[in-house]
Amino acid sequence: MTRLLPLLMLCCALAASPSRAQAPAADAGVELAKPEGMSVRVAPQQVRIGDPFVYEVVITHPKDHRYELAVPQQTGDFEFLDQTRQRQDGPESATTTFRVRMSAFALGSVEVPALPFDVSTPEGPRRYTAPAQAVEVTSTLPPDADGQGADLFDYKPPEEVPIRSWRLVFIVLGALAAAALAWLLFRWWKNRPKHQVVVPRLPLDVRTRKALDALKAEDLPARGQVKEFYFRLSEIIRGYLGEQYAFEALECTSSELMASLRRMHTPGLPEDALMRFVSESDMVKYARAEASAESCRASLTFGYTLIDQTYVPPPPPQASDNAAAPRVQ
């Protein structure tokens, strides 16, 4: 009986431990990619809190596959700074190396979030997720800070600060402004023109090109406003795609945008180029990545190319059955 007791305890422990062979669940409707090889490393392994480190992922895959990093929306205790991507093709396969620079804001052994990838294959889009890694995060204070008399204070709770209020003055001014606006509206309504000329709306491709020309003329990257440039350019391209294919592109996230377009009939749509633009613009807008002037020009050129390859003018309106037939002279 005493010999059976350790065996029973071992069986119970194995039954209670979670299985490590379970694969992560794939995104609904998207299959998982299977690279030929993959290696992950974090350098350096120990960093001070707030200091940058590099999360490197090296993926070996077929030459007709393309891997693009999808920046996670929720990064927890980490901040994504920038990323680089390098691809090297060999005779039988290709190797793509991603280097993501980030910083941590939690002490101790912290797990770096797993990196998801969008994979373009001849069979269709796939997904792949690189495994998470651990990094040791240390404090910026020296080990003998307490012995040297360093006083550490926690964050103070918010305190009420008395501020002089101009609320009554603003209310009076607002009432006067409302009265003046009402009087002006009455004068306009009384003297309004009886017949108004309706200017026809320009076609979608003409309006989009005008918006791109206006953005190009402002030359925001030369003035150091790269983030504002990508926000404006992304809004123009999303507005064009939403009106061209009749869906709410401006309200979609980057992954929702690509998923919606893949479900539609989009002849001529450069999916790989669009995915690269979406990934680059997200890194600049949300991860504070740097973009060169050449990258900004290439992104603007992509907007014109997208119109040339995808715009289809709407069919002309059909004549009504009740329309009068033309008279023969």
C-alpha positions as CSV (number, residue, x, y, z in Angstrom):
1,M,0.0,0.0,0.0
2,T,2.8,2.4,0.8
3,R,4.4,1.7,-2.6
4,L,1.2,2.6,-4.4
5,L,0.7,5.9,-2.6
6,P,3.5,7.9,-4.5
7,L,2.2,6.5,-7.8
8,L,-1.3,7.7,-7.1
9,M,0.0,11.2,-6.2
10,L,2.0,11.4,-9.5
11,C,-1.1,10.4,-11.5
12,C,-3.2,13.1,-9.8
13,A,-0.6,15.7,-10.5
14,L,-0.4,14.8,-14.2
15,A,-4.1,14.9,-14.5
16,A,-4.4,18.3,-12.9
17,S,-1.6,20.0,-14.9
18,P,-2.7,21.9,-18.1
19,S,-1.6,20.4,-21.4
20,R,1.2,22.2,-23.1
21,A,0.5,20.7,-26.4
22,Q,-2.6,22.7,-27.0
23,A,-2.2,25.0,-30.0
24,P,-3.5,28.6,-29.8
25,A,-6.9,29.1,-31.3
26,A,-6.8,30.6,-34.8
27,D,-8.8,33.6,-35.8
28,A,-12.3,32.7,-36.8
29,G,-12.3,31.9,-40.6
30,V,-8.5,32.3,-41.1
31,E,-6.2,29.3,-41.1
32,L,-2.8,29.2,-39.3
33,A,0.4,29.5,-41.3
34,K,3.1,26.9,-40.8
35,P,6.6,28.4,-41.3
36,E,9.5,26.1,-42.1
37,G,11.5,27.5,-39.2
38,M,11.3,30.2,-36.5
39,S,13.6,31.6,-33.8
40,V,12.8,34.3,-31.3
41,R,15.2,36.2,-29.0
42,V,15.1,39.3,-26.8
43,A,18.2,41.5,-26.5
44,P,19.3,42.4,-24.0
45,Q,17.7,39.9,-21.6
46,Q,17.9,42.4,-18.7
47,V,16.9,46.1,-19.1
48,R,16.1,49.0,-16.8
49,I,12.5,50.1,-16.6
50,G,11.7,52.4,-19.6
51,D,14.9,51.6,-21.5
52,P,14.4,50.2,-25.0
53,F,15.2,46.6,-26.0
54,V,14.8,44.6,-29.2
55,Y,12.4,41.7,-29.7
56,E,13.7,39.8,-32.8
57,V,11.7,37.1,-34.7
58,V,13.3,35.2,-37.6
59,I,10.9,33.2,-39.8
60,T,11.9,30.8,-42.6
61,H,9.0,30.3,-45.0
62,P,8.2,29.4,-48.7
63,K,9.3,32.1,-51.2
64,D,5.7,32.7,-52.3
65,H,4.6,33.6,-48.7
66,R,4.8,37.1,-47.3
67,Y,4.7,37.9,-43.5
68,E,3.5,41.3,-42.2
69,L,3.5,42.3,-38.5
70,A,0.1,43.2,-37.2
71,V,0.8,45.6,-34.2
72,P,-1.3,44.5,-31.2
73,Q,-3.9,47.0,-30.0
74,Q,-3.4,46.1,-26.3
75,T,0.3,46.1,-25.3
76,G,-0.1,46.0,-21.5
77,D,3.0,47.0,-19.6
78,F,4.9,47.5,-22.9
79,E,5.2,50.4,-25.4
80,F,6.0,49.7,-29.1
81,L,8.6,52.2,-30.4
82,D,9.3,51.1,-34.0
83,Q,9.9,48.0,-36.1
84,T,12.1,46.9,-39.0
85,R,11.5,44.1,-41.6
86,Q,14.2,42.4,-43.7
87,R,13.6,39.6,-46.2
88,Q,16.3,37.5,-47.8
89,D,15.3,35.0,-50.6
90,G,17.2,31.8,-51.0
91,P,17.1,29.1,-53.7
92,E,14.4,27.0,-51.9
93,S,12.9,29.3,-49.3
94,A,13.0,32.9,-47.9
95,T,13.9,34.3,-44.5
96,T,12.1,37.3,-43.0
97,T,13.5,39.0,-39.9
98,F,11.5,41.3,-37.8
99,R,13.1,43.5,-35.1
100,V,10.6,45.3,-32.9
101,R,12.0,47.9,-30.5
102,M,9.9,48.4,-27.3
103,S,10.2,49.3,-23.7
104,A,8.7,47.9,-20.5
105,F,7.2,49.7,-17.5
106,A,6.8,46.9,-14.9
107,L,9.5,45.5,-12.6
108,G,10.6,41.9,-12.4
109,S,10.3,39.1,-15.0
110,V,7.8,40.4,-17.5
111,E,6.4,38.4,-20.4
112,V,6.7,40.2,-23.8
113,P,3.3,39.9,-25.6
114,A,3.1,37.4,-28.5
115,L,3.4,39.0,-31.9
116,P,0.7,38.3,-34.5
117,F,1.5,38.2,-38.2
118,D,-0.7,38.5,-41.4
119,V,0.5,36.0,-44.0
120,S,-0.2,36.3,-47.7
121,T,-0.1,32.9,-49.5
122,P,-1.2,31.6,-52.9
123,E,-4.0,29.7,-51.1
124,G,-5.3,32.9,-49.4
125,P,-4.6,34.9,-46.2
126,R,-3.2,33.1,-43.1
127,R,-2.3,34.0,-39.5
128,Y,0.7,33.2,-37.4
129,T,1.6,34.1,-33.9
130,A,5.2,34.2,-32.5
131,P,5.5,32.8,-29.0
132,A,5.9,35.2,-26.0
133,Q,9.3,35.8,-24.4
134,A,10.3,37.0,-20.9
135,V,12.6,39.9,-20.1
136,E,14.0,40.9,-16.7
137,V,13.2,44.6,-15.9
138,T,15.2,46.3,-13.1
139,S,14.8,49.6,-11.4
140,T,16.7,52.7,-12.4
141,L,17.8,53.3,-8.8
142,P,21.2,51.9,-7.6
143,P,21.1,48.9,-5.2
144,D,22.3,51.0,-2.3
145,A,19.6,53.7,-2.7
146,D,18.1,53.1,0.7
147,G,21.4,53.1,2.4
148,Q,22.4,56.4,0.8
149,G,19.2,58.1,2.2
150,A,17.2,58.3,-1.0
151,D,13.6,59.2,-0.1
152,L,11.1,57.6,-2.5
153,F,7.6,59.0,-2.6
154,D,4.6,57.4,-4.2
155,Y,2.2,59.3,-6.6
156,K,0.1,61.8,-4.7
157,P,-3.7,61.6,-5.1
158,P,-5.3,64.5,-7.1
159,E,-6.0,67.6,-5.1
160,E,-8.7,70.2,-5.7
161,V,-7.3,73.5,-7.0
162,P,-9.5,76.6,-6.9
163,I,-9.9,78.2,-10.3
164,R,-11.6,81.6,-10.9
165,S,-14.8,80.9,-12.8
166,W,-16.0,83.0,-15.8
167,R,-19.1,80.8,-16.2
168,L,-21.6,83.7,-15.7
169,V,-19.7,85.9,-18.2
170,F,-19.7,83.1,-20.8
171,I,-23.4,82.5,-20.3
172,V,-24.2,86.1,-20.9
173,L,-22.0,86.3,-24.0
174,G,-23.5,83.0,-25.2
175,A,-27.0,84.4,-24.9
176,L,-26.1,87.6,-26.8
177,A,-24.4,85.5,-29.5
178,A,-27.5,83.3,-29.8
179,A,-29.7,86.4,-30.1
180,A,-27.5,87.9,-32.8
181,L,-27.4,84.6,-34.7
182,A,-31.2,84.3,-34.5
183,W,-31.5,87.8,-35.9
184,L,-29.1,87.1,-38.8
185,L,-30.9,83.9,-39.6
186,F,-34.2,85.8,-39.8
187,R,-32.7,88.4,-42.1
188,W,-31.3,85.6,-44.3
189,W,-34.6,83.7,-44.4
190,K,-36.4,86.9,-45.4
191,N,-34.0,87.8,-48.1
192,R,-33.0,84.3,-49.3
193,P,-32.9,83.7,-53.1
194,K,-35.9,81.9,-54.4
195,H,-34.0,79.8,-56.9
196,Q,-30.8,78.0,-55.9
197,V,-28.4,76.4,-58.4
198,V,-27.4,72.9,-57.3
199,V,-23.8,72.1,-58.2
200,P,-23.5,68.5,-59.2
201,R,-21.2,66.4,-57.0
202,L,-17.8,65.5,-58.6
203,P,-17.0,61.8,-59.2
204,L,-15.3,59.8,-56.5
205,D,-12.0,59.6,-58.3
206,V,-11.9,63.3,-59.0
207,R,-12.7,64.2,-55.4
208,T,-10.1,61.8,-54.0
209,R,-7.4,63.1,-56.4
210,K,-8.2,66.6,-55.3
211,A,-7.8,65.6,-51.6
212,L,-4.4,63.9,-52.4
213,D,-3.3,67.0,-54.3
214,A,-4.2,69.2,-51.4
215,L,-2.3,67.0,-49.0
216,K,0.7,66.9,-51.3
217,A,0.7,70.7,-51.6
218,E,0.8,71.1,-47.8
219,D,4.1,69.1,-47.6
220,L,3.5,68.1,-44.0
221,P,6.6,65.7,-43.7
222,A,9.0,68.6,-44.6
223,R,7.5,70.5,-41.7
224,G,8.0,67.6,-39.2
225,Q,4.3,66.7,-39.1
226,V,4.7,63.0,-40.3
227,K,2.1,61.7,-37.9
228,E,-0.5,64.3,-39.1
229,F,0.4,63.4,-42.7
230,Y,-0.4,59.7,-42.2
231,F,-3.6,60.4,-40.3
232,R,-4.8,62.6,-43.2
233,L,-3.7,60.1,-45.9
234,S,-5.2,57.1,-44.1
235,E,-8.5,59.0,-43.8
236,I,-8.5,59.9,-47.6
237,I,-7.7,56.3,-48.6
238,R,-10.3,54.7,-46.2
239,G,-12.9,57.2,-47.4
240,Y,-12.3,56.2,-51.0
241,L,-12.4,52.5,-50.2
242,G,-15.6,52.9,-48.2
243,E,-17.4,54.8,-50.9
244,Q,-16.1,52.6,-53.7
245,Y,-17.1,49.3,-52.1
246,A,-20.1,50.6,-50.0
247,F,-19.0,49.8,-46.4
248,E,-18.0,51.8,-43.3
249,A,-14.2,51.8,-43.9
250,L,-13.6,54.9,-41.6
251,E,-15.1,53.0,-38.6
252,C,-13.1,49.8,-39.1
253,T,-9.9,48.8,-37.4
254,S,-7.0,47.8,-39.7
255,S,-7.7,44.1,-39.4
256,E,-11.5,44.6,-39.9
257,L,-10.7,46.8,-43.0
258,M,-8.6,44.0,-44.6
259,A,-11.1,41.3,-43.6
260,S,-14.1,43.3,-45.1
261,L,-12.2,43.8,-48.4
262,R,-11.3,40.1,-48.7
263,R,-15.0,39.3,-48.5
264,M,-15.9,41.6,-51.4
265,H,-15.4,41.6,-55.1
266,T,-12.5,44.0,-55.5
267,P,-11.0,43.6,-59.0
268,G,-7.6,45.2,-59.3
269,L,-7.2,45.9,-55.6
270,P,-3.4,45.6,-54.6
271,E,-4.0,43.7,-51.4
272,D,-0.3,43.3,-50.5
273,A,0.5,47.0,-51.1
274,L,-2.6,48.1,-49.1
275,M,-1.6,45.8,-46.2
276,R,1.9,47.3,-46.1
277,F,0.4,50.8,-46.1
278,V,-2.0,50.0,-43.3
279,S,0.8,48.5,-41.2
280,E,3.2,51.4,-41.8
281,S,0.6,54.0,-41.1
282,D,-0.5,52.3,-37.9
283,M,3.1,52.2,-36.7
284,V,3.5,55.9,-37.3
285,K,0.1,57.0,-35.9
286,Y,-0.1,54.7,-32.8
287,A,3.4,53.4,-32.1
288,R,5.3,56.6,-32.7
289,A,7.5,55.1,-35.4
290,E,9.6,57.3,-37.6
291,A,9.1,57.5,-41.4
292,S,11.4,59.0,-43.9
293,A,10.5,61.6,-46.5
294,E,10.9,58.8,-49.2
295,S,8.4,56.6,-47.3
296,C,5.9,59.5,-47.2
297,R,6.2,60.1,-50.9
298,A,5.8,56.4,-51.6
299,S,2.7,56.2,-49.4
300,L,1.2,59.3,-51.3
301,T,2.0,57.7,-54.6
302,F,0.2,54.5,-53.5
303,G,-3.0,56.6,-53.0
304,Y,-2.9,57.7,-56.7
305,T,-2.1,54.1,-57.8
306,L,-5.0,52.7,-55.8
307,I,-7.4,54.9,-57.7
308,D,-6.0,54.0,-61.1
309,Q,-6.2,50.3,-60.4
310,T,-9.6,50.1,-58.6
311,Y,-11.9,52.9,-59.6
312,V,-14.9,51.9,-61.6
313,P,-17.3,54.7,-62.6
314,P,-21.0,54.1,-61.7
315,P,-23.3,53.1,-64.5
316,P,-25.3,56.0,-66.1
317,P,-28.8,56.5,-64.8
318,Q,-31.4,54.6,-66.8
319,A,-34.3,56.6,-68.4
320,S,-37.7,56.3,-66.8
321,D,-40.4,54.3,-68.5
322,N,-42.6,57.3,-68.3
323,A,-40.1,59.6,-70.0
324,A,-41.5,61.4,-73.1
325,A,-40.1,60.2,-76.4
326,P,-38.1,62.8,-78.4
327,R,-40.1,64.6,-81.0
328,V,-39.2,64.1,-84.7
329,Q,-38.7,67.4,-86.6
